[in-house]
Amino acid sequence: MYEAVNEIYKLLIPIAEAHHDYKKLAAIHGKLQEAFLKIEQQTGKRVFGTYFRVGFYGPKFGDLDREEFVYKEPFLTKLPEISHRLENFYSEQFGTEFVEVVKDGNPVDVNKLNPEKERFIYSTPFTMDGRAHGDLHEQYKRKTILTTINSFPYVKTRVLVHDRQQIVLTPIEVAIEDIQKKTIELASATYQEPIDSKILQMVLQGCVGTTVNQGPFEVAAVFLSESSNRTPQQRPPSPLQNKLKNCFKDFCRKCGDALRKNRVLIGSDQKEYQKELERNYYKFTEKLAPLISTNGQQALRALRETYWNSSANIALRTKPNTLL
C-alpha cells in the first residue's frame, strides 16, 4: 500500500497549500518520506497477495447469479483452502446438497447446470359428478405441480410461482399410486438402519392388519376382476391393469419382507400378534392370486416364495444349532 500514499497526498497537498497550512504540509511530506523509504527498503523483499477468480451460478445466489469476482487473499493461500472456505460458507446458508464447487478453469456452461427450481405438488380428489370422494371406480385425482423461480431455503419467505401444470389421474391410476405409496412405506420401514420396530409394526398393521386388509384387496377386485375372468380369445388386460398387477406383486413381496423382519424383532409377548399378521398375509395373497394371474396356484406360489425362502433363512441364522 505504500505506493498509494503518494497518489492520495497529491489530492491533499493543493488543499493545504491553498490554506497556507505549512504545519500540515510538513506533516504530509514527512509521511511521504517515510513511505518512500519503506518502498526503498523492501525492494525485492515484499510479498504481495494471491488472487482467485470466483464465479457464482444458480438462482440461490440472487443478484450474484452469473457474476464473477476477483478475491484477494494472503500470498500463501492455496486454491483448496479458499475453495473449502467458500464451500463451507455457502453450504451453511443453502445446504450441502445445493452447493457444488467447480474447480477447473474452463468457462462454465450454465446450460449444463441443473437449474435449482423447486417443485411443489398438491393433490385434489374429485369425481365426475362434482363430489370430492366416491367409490374406487369413481375416484379421480388432480395433481397440481407448481414451479418457483427460486428454491427454498431462500433469503425471502415467499417465492414467486412461474409455472403451473396439472395432471389428472384416472381411477385405476389413483389405485396404482396408492399401492405404490404403501409399498414404498413398507420398504422404508423394513430396510432403514437402525430399524424402528414400532414404525415397522405400525406400517405392517396398515397393510395386512385385519381391519384394513380389505382395502388393498378391494382395489384389486374392482380393477382386476374383469381381466382375470377373460378367456384367451377376449381382449387382454390393459397396460394399466398389468401395471397394477405388478404393483400388487411388489407389494406382496414387501409385506413378506416386513413380516420376516418383524418376526426377528418381536418379543415373546408378541408372538400371537405376529401369527395374526401372518394369517392375514396368507389370506390376502390367497384371494389376490387369481386376480393377478390366470394360473392362481402358480401366482400364489410366486407371491409367497420370497417369504418362505426368507423365513427359512432367518430360522437358520437365528438357530444355527438346528443344523447339527
C-alpha positions in Angstrom: 0.0 0.0 0.0 3.0 2.4 0.3 2.8 3.2 -3.4 -0.7 4.5 -3.0 0.3 7.1 -0.3 1.8 9.4 -2.9 -1.3 9.4 -5.0 -3.6 10.2 -2.1 -1.4 13.1 -0.8 -1.4 14.5 -4.3 -5.0 15.3 -3.6 -4.4 16.7 -0.2 -1.3 18.9 -0.8 -3.2 21.5 -3.0 -5.7 22.0 -0.2 -3.1 22.6 2.4 -1.2 24.9 0.1 -4.4 27.0 -0.6 -4.9 27.4 3.2 -1.2 28.2 3.7 -1.2 25.4 6.3 2.6 24.8 6.4 2.4 22.7 9.5 0.1 20.3 7.7 2.4 20.4 4.6 5.3 19.5 6.8 3.5 16.5 8.2 2.4 15.4 4.7 5.9 15.5 3.3 7.1 13.7 6.5 4.7 10.9 5.8 5.7 10.8 2.1 9.4 10.5 3.2 8.5 7.5 5.4 6.6 5.8 2.7 9.3 6.3 0.1 11.9 5.0 2.5 9.8 1.9 3.2 9.4 1.2 -0.5 13.2 1.5 -1.0 14.0 -0.7 2.0 11.6 -3.5 0.9 12.5 -3.6 -2.8 12.8 -7.2 -3.8 11.6 -8.4 -0.4 7.8 -7.6 -0.5 5.2 -10.4 -0.6 2.0 -9.4 -2.5 -1.3 -11.2 -2.3 -2.7 -14.1 -4.3 -5.7 -13.6 -6.4 -8.5 -16.0 -7.3 -11.4 -15.8 -9.8 -14.7 -16.8 -8.2 -17.9 -17.1 -10.2 -21.4 -17.7 -8.9 -24.0 -19.7 -10.8 -27.5 -20.5 -9.7 -30.7 -18.6 -8.7 -29.9 -19.3 -5.0 -27.2 -16.7 -5.2 -29.8 -14.0 -6.0 -28.1 -10.9 -7.5 -24.7 -12.8 -7.6 -26.0 -15.3 -10.1 -23.6 -15.5 -13.2 -21.4 -12.8 -11.7 -17.6 -13.2 -11.4 -15.3 -11.6 -8.8 -11.6 -11.5 -8.1 -10.7 -12.4 -4.5 -7.5 -11.1 -2.9 -6.1 -13.5 -0.4 -2.8 -13.7 1.6 0.2 -14.7 -0.5 0.5 -18.3 0.7 -3.2 -19.1 0.2 -3.8 -22.2 -1.9 -6.8 -23.0 -4.1 -8.1 -25.8 -1.9 -8.1 -23.5 1.1 -10.3 -20.8 -0.4 -12.5 -23.4 -2.2 -13.1 -25.2 1.1 -13.8 -21.9 2.9 -16.3 -20.7 0.3 -18.0 -24.1 0.1 -18.5 -24.3 3.9 -19.8 -20.8 4.0 -22.5 -21.2 1.3 -23.3 -24.8 2.4 -24.3 -23.4 5.8 -26.5 -20.9 4.1 -28.2 -23.1 1.5 -27.4 -26.7 2.5 -24.7 -29.0 1.3 -26.9 -30.7 -1.3 -27.3 -27.4 -3.1 -23.7 -26.3 -3.3 -21.1 -27.6 -5.7 -17.6 -26.2 -6.4 -16.4 -26.4 -10.0 -12.6 -26.3 -9.6 -11.4 -26.5 -13.2 -10.5 -23.3 -15.0 -12.8 -23.8 -18.0 -15.7 -21.4 -18.7 -18.9 -22.6 -17.0 -21.6 -23.6 -19.4 -24.7 -22.6 -17.4 -26.9 -24.7 -19.8 -25.3 -27.9 -18.4 -26.0 -26.9 -14.8 -29.1 -28.3 -13.1 -31.5 -25.4 -12.6 -32.3 -25.1 -8.9 -36.0 -24.6 -9.3 -38.2 -26.1 -6.6 -41.4 -28.0 -7.4 -44.4 -28.3 -5.1 -47.1 -30.8 -5.7 -50.6 -31.0 -4.2 -53.4 -33.4 -5.0 -57.1 -32.7 -5.1 -59.5 -35.7 -5.2 -62.7 -35.4 -7.2 -65.4 -37.3 -9.0 -67.1 -36.5 -12.3 -70.4 -35.7 -10.6 -68.7 -32.9 -8.5 -68.2 -34.8 -5.2 -64.7 -34.8 -3.7 -64.8 -38.6 -2.8 -66.6 -41.5 -4.3 -66.3 -45.3 -4.8 -63.0 -46.7 -6.1 -64.2 -46.8 -9.7 -65.3 -43.1 -9.5 -62.3 -41.6 -7.7 -60.2 -39.3 -9.8 -57.3 -37.2 -8.6 -55.9 -33.8 -9.9 -52.2 -33.2 -9.2 -51.1 -29.6 -9.5 -47.4 -29.0 -9.9 -46.1 -25.5 -9.0 -42.5 -24.5 -10.0 -41.0 -21.4 -8.4 -38.3 -19.1 -9.8 -36.1 -19.9 -6.8 -35.8 -22.8 -4.4 -36.1 -22.9 -0.7 -34.3 -22.3 1.6 -34.1 -18.7 0.2 -33.5 -15.2 1.6 -37.2 -14.5 1.4 -40.1 -16.4 2.9 -42.1 -16.3 -0.3 -41.0 -17.1 -3.8 -42.9 -16.3 -7.0 -44.5 -19.2 -8.9 -43.6 -19.0 -12.5 -45.1 -22.3 -13.9 -48.2 -24.4 -13.1 -49.0 -27.8 -14.5 -52.0 -30.1 -13.9 -52.2 -33.9 -14.3 -55.5 -35.8 -14.0 -55.2 -39.4 -12.8 -58.0 -41.8 -13.7 -59.4 -44.1 -11.0 -57.1 -47.0 -11.9 -54.1 -44.6 -11.9 -55.1 -43.4 -8.5 -55.2 -47.0 -7.3 -51.7 -47.7 -8.7 -50.3 -44.6 -7.0 -51.9 -45.7 -3.6 -50.4 -49.2 -3.8 -47.0 -47.9 -4.8 -47.1 -45.5 -1.8 -47.9 -48.4 0.5 -45.0 -50.4 -1.0 -42.6 -47.5 -0.5 -43.6 -47.1 3.1 -43.1 -50.8 3.7 -39.7 -50.8 2.1 -38.6 -47.7 4.1 -39.8 -49.2 7.4 -38.2 -52.6 6.7 -34.8 -51.6 5.4 -34.0 -48.4 7.5 -30.9 -48.6 9.7 -31.3 -48.7 12.7 -34.7 -50.2 12.3 -37.6 -48.9 14.4 -39.8 -51.8 15.4 -42.7 -49.6 16.4 -42.8 -47.9 13.0 -42.4 -51.3 11.2 -45.4 -52.8 13.1 -47.5 -49.7 12.5 -46.9 -49.9 8.8 -47.5 -53.6 8.8 -50.7 -53.2 10.6 -51.8 -50.6 8.0 -51.1 -53.1 5.2 -52.0 -56.6 6.4 -54.0 -55.8 9.6 -57.4 -57.3 10.0 -59.3 -54.0 9.8 -57.5 -52.7 6.7 -56.8 -55.9 4.8 -59.9 -55.5 2.8 -58.6 -52.2 1.4 -55.9 -53.4 -1.0 -58.0 -56.5 -2.0 -60.9 -54.3 -2.7 -58.7 -52.3 -5.1 -57.7 -55.5 -6.8 -61.3 -56.7 -7.0 -62.6 -53.5 -8.6 -59.9 -53.1 -11.2 -58.7 -56.6 -11.9 -61.7 -58.9 -11.6 -62.8 -58.3 -15.2 -59.3 -59.1 -16.6 -58.9 -62.3 -14.5 -62.2 -63.7 -15.9 -61.3 -63.1 -19.6 -60.8 -66.1 -21.9 -57.7 -66.2 -24.1 -59.9 -65.1 -27.0 -61.0 -61.9 -25.3 -59.1 -58.7 -25.2 -56.1 -58.9 -23.0 -55.7 -56.7 -19.9 -54.9 -53.1 -20.5 -51.3 -51.7 -19.8 -52.6 -50.0 -16.6 -54.1 -53.3 -15.4 -50.8 -55.0 -16.0 -49.1 -52.2 -14.2 -51.4 -52.6 -11.2 -50.8 -56.4 -11.2 -47.1 -55.8 -11.0 -47.6 -53.3 -8.2 -49.5 -55.9 -6.2 -46.7 -58.4 -6.7 -44.2 -56.0 -5.4 -46.5 -55.0 -2.5 -46.8 -58.7 -1.5 -43.1 -59.2 -1.6 -42.5 -56.2 0.6 -45.2 -57.4 3.0 -43.3 -60.7 3.2 -40.0 -58.9 3.8 -41.6 -56.8 6.6 -43.2 -59.8 8.3 -39.9 -61.6 8.2 -38.0 -58.7 9.8 -40.7 -58.2 12.4 -40.5 -61.9 13.4 -36.9 -61.4 14.4 -37.7 -58.2 16.4 -40.7 -59.2 18.4 -40.6 -60.4 22.0 -42.3 -63.5 23.4 -45.4 -61.4 24.3 -46.0 -60.5 20.6 -45.9 -64.0 19.1 -49.6 -64.2 18.8 -49.7 -60.8 17.2 -47.1 -62.0 14.6 -49.2 -65.1 13.9 -52.3 -63.0 13.3 -50.4 -60.8 10.8 -49.1 -63.9 9.0 -52.6 -65.4 8.8 -53.9 -62.1 7.3 -51.0 -62.1 4.8 -51.8 -65.7 3.7 -55.5 -64.9 3.4 -54.8 -61.8 1.4 -52.3 -63.5 -1.0 -54.7 -66.4 -1.5 -57.6 -64.1 -2.5 -55.3 -61.9 -4.6 -53.5 -64.7 -6.6 -56.4 -65.4 -9.1 -56.9 -61.7 -9.8 -53.3 -61.2 -11.0 -52.9 -64.3 -13.0 -55.0 -66.9 -14.9 -53.0 -69.6 -13.1 -54.0 -68.8 -9.5 -51.9 -71.5 -7.8 -48.8 -70.6 -9.7 -49.3 -66.9 -8.8 -49.9 -67.8 -5.2 -46.6 -69.8 -5.0 -44.8 -66.9 -6.6 -46.2 -64.3 -4.2 -45.2 -66.4 -1.2 -41.9 -67.7 -2.5 -39.9 -64.8 -1.2 -41.5 -65.0 2.2 -40.9 -68.8 2.5 -37.3 -68.6 1.5 -36.6 -65.6 3.6 -38.3 -67.2 6.6 -36.2 -70.3 6.3 -33.0 -68.3 6.0 -33.9 -66.4 9.1 -34.6 -69.6 11.0 -31.2 -71.0 10.1 -29.4 -67.8 11.1 -31.1 -67.4 14.4 -30.9 -71.1 15.4 -27.7 -72.4 13.8 -27.6 -75.4 16.1 -30.5 -76.9 14.3 -28.1 -77.9 11.6 -26.0 -80.1 13.9 
